[in-house]
Amino acid sequence: MARKKYFTPKDVDGLIPRLESVFEHIEQCKVRIEALSSVRDDEPTGDFVARSRMEFWLEAVEDNVNLIAQLGGVTKDLEEGLVDFPGQMDGEPVWLCWRRGEPHLRYWHPVDQGFEQRQTLPRSDAPTTRH
Protein backbone atom coordinates (compact mmCIF):
# COMPACT_ATOMS: atom_id res chain seq x y z
CA MET A 1 0.00 0.00 0.00
CA ALA A 2 1.37 3.45 -0.99
CA ARG A 3 2.21 5.89 1.79
CA LYS A 4 0.57 9.26 1.69
CA LYS A 5 3.04 12.05 0.92
CA TYR A 6 3.23 14.76 3.54
CA PHE A 7 5.15 17.95 2.83
CA THR A 8 7.36 19.89 5.21
CA PRO A 9 7.52 23.69 5.05
CA LYS A 10 10.99 23.30 3.55
CA ASP A 11 9.57 21.02 0.81
CA VAL A 12 7.01 23.68 -0.11
CA ASP A 13 9.62 26.45 0.03
CA GLY A 14 11.58 24.53 -2.60
CA LEU A 15 8.53 24.52 -4.90
CA ILE A 16 7.75 28.24 -4.60
CA PRO A 17 9.86 29.41 -7.58
CA ARG A 18 8.11 26.87 -9.79
CA LEU A 19 4.68 27.78 -8.38
CA GLU A 20 5.35 31.48 -9.01
CA SER A 21 6.27 30.64 -12.61
CA VAL A 22 3.10 28.58 -13.06
CA PHE A 23 0.92 31.40 -11.71
CA GLU A 24 2.71 33.93 -13.93
CA HIS A 25 1.81 31.77 -16.93
CA ILE A 26 -1.80 31.46 -15.70
CA GLU A 27 -1.95 35.25 -15.44
CA GLN A 28 -0.68 35.61 -19.03
CA CYS A 29 -3.32 33.12 -20.21
CA LYS A 30 -6.07 35.04 -18.39
CA VAL A 31 -4.98 38.30 -20.04
CA ARG A 32 -5.18 36.66 -23.47
CA ILE A 33 -8.58 35.11 -22.68
CA GLU A 34 -9.95 38.47 -21.55
CA ALA A 35 -8.62 40.19 -24.66
CA LEU A 36 -10.22 37.58 -26.89
CA SER A 37 -13.54 37.75 -25.05
CA SER A 38 -13.75 41.53 -25.50
CA VAL A 39 -13.06 41.46 -29.25
CA ARG A 40 -16.06 41.06 -31.53
CA ASP A 41 -15.56 40.31 -35.17
CA ASP A 42 -18.45 40.81 -37.59
CA GLU A 43 -17.43 37.81 -39.65
CA PRO A 44 -18.65 34.36 -38.53
CA THR A 45 -15.21 32.86 -39.05
CA GLY A 46 -13.75 35.50 -36.73
CA ASP A 47 -15.95 34.28 -33.86
CA PHE A 48 -14.84 30.71 -34.53
CA VAL A 49 -11.17 31.69 -34.49
CA ALA A 50 -11.59 33.70 -31.28
CA ARG A 51 -13.42 30.80 -29.59
CA SER A 52 -10.72 28.36 -30.70
CA ARG A 53 -8.00 30.60 -29.29
CA MET A 54 -9.91 31.05 -26.03
CA GLU A 55 -10.26 27.27 -25.71
CA PHE A 56 -6.50 26.92 -26.27
CA TRP A 57 -5.72 29.37 -23.44
CA LEU A 58 -8.32 27.82 -21.14
CA GLU A 59 -6.69 24.42 -21.71
CA ALA A 60 -3.32 25.99 -20.90
CA VAL A 61 -4.73 27.19 -17.54
CA GLU A 62 -6.07 23.68 -16.89
CA ASP A 63 -2.66 22.21 -17.75
CA ASN A 64 -1.07 24.54 -15.18
CA VAL A 65 -3.54 23.46 -12.49
CA ASN A 66 -2.71 19.85 -13.36
CA LEU A 67 1.01 20.64 -13.04
CA ILE A 68 0.43 21.98 -9.52
CA ALA A 69 -1.40 18.74 -8.71
CA GLN A 70 1.55 16.72 -10.07
CA LEU A 71 3.81 18.67 -7.71
CA GLY A 72 1.53 17.55 -4.86
CA GLY A 73 -0.48 20.73 -4.35
CA VAL A 74 -4.18 21.42 -4.46
CA THR A 75 -5.12 24.68 -6.19
CA LYS A 76 -7.71 26.39 -4.01
CA ASP A 77 -8.08 29.78 -5.75
CA LEU A 78 -6.65 30.84 -9.13
CA GLU A 79 -7.33 34.55 -8.59
CA GLU A 80 -5.53 34.65 -5.24
CA GLY A 81 -2.94 32.03 -6.19
CA LEU A 82 -3.79 29.79 -3.22
CA VAL A 83 -2.30 26.31 -3.06
CA ASP A 84 -2.54 23.81 -0.19
CA PHE A 85 -0.13 20.94 0.41
CA PRO A 86 -0.82 18.01 2.73
CA GLY A 87 1.24 18.18 5.90
CA GLN A 88 1.11 17.20 9.55
CA MET A 89 1.15 19.12 12.80
CA ASP A 90 1.65 17.09 15.98
CA GLY A 91 0.83 13.93 14.05
CA GLU A 92 -2.48 15.29 12.72
CA PRO A 93 -3.10 15.93 9.00
CA VAL A 94 -3.27 19.63 8.05
CA TRP A 95 -3.02 21.77 4.95
CA LEU A 96 0.17 23.78 4.51
CA CYS A 97 -1.22 26.90 2.88
CA TRP A 98 0.75 29.07 0.42
CA ARG A 99 -0.40 32.20 -1.41
CA ARG A 100 1.24 33.64 -4.50
CA GLY A 101 3.75 36.30 -3.56
CA GLU A 102 4.73 34.75 -0.24
CA PRO A 103 8.49 34.02 -0.38
CA HIS A 104 8.23 31.23 2.20
CA LEU A 105 5.50 28.99 3.52
CA ARG A 106 4.09 30.77 6.57
CA TYR A 107 0.64 29.33 7.23
CA TRP A 108 -1.33 26.17 7.83
CA HIS A 109 -4.94 25.28 8.56
CA PRO A 110 -6.88 22.19 9.67
CA VAL A 111 -8.05 19.93 6.84
CA ASP A 112 -11.71 20.63 7.62
CA GLN A 113 -11.24 24.42 7.53
CA GLY A 114 -10.23 26.92 4.89
CA PHE A 115 -8.11 29.97 4.16
CA GLU A 116 -9.94 32.14 6.68
CA GLN A 117 -8.71 29.89 9.49
CA ARG A 118 -5.04 30.06 8.49
CA GLN A 119 -2.65 30.04 11.40
CA THR A 120 0.97 31.12 11.50
CA LEU A 121 3.30 28.20 11.10
CA PRO A 122 5.84 27.74 13.90
CA ARG A 123 9.05 27.85 11.85
CA SER A 124 12.40 26.95 13.13
CA ASP A 125 12.85 25.05 9.86
CA ALA A 126 12.45 21.90 11.83
CA PRO A 127 10.00 19.72 9.99
CA THR A 128 6.44 19.77 11.25
CA THR A 129 5.81 16.40 9.71
CA ARG A 130 6.48 12.98 11.07
CA HIS A 131 6.59 10.23 8.49
TALIN-V345417 format. One record per helix or strand. SS is the DSSP state (2 for helix, 1 for strand). FROM is the first residue (numbers start at 0). TO is the last residue. If there is no record, write none. Layout:
{{SS FROM TO} {SS FROM TO}}
This chain:
{{2 8 37} {2 43 70} {1 72 76} {1 81 88} {1 91 98} {1 106 109} {2 114 116} {1 118 119}}
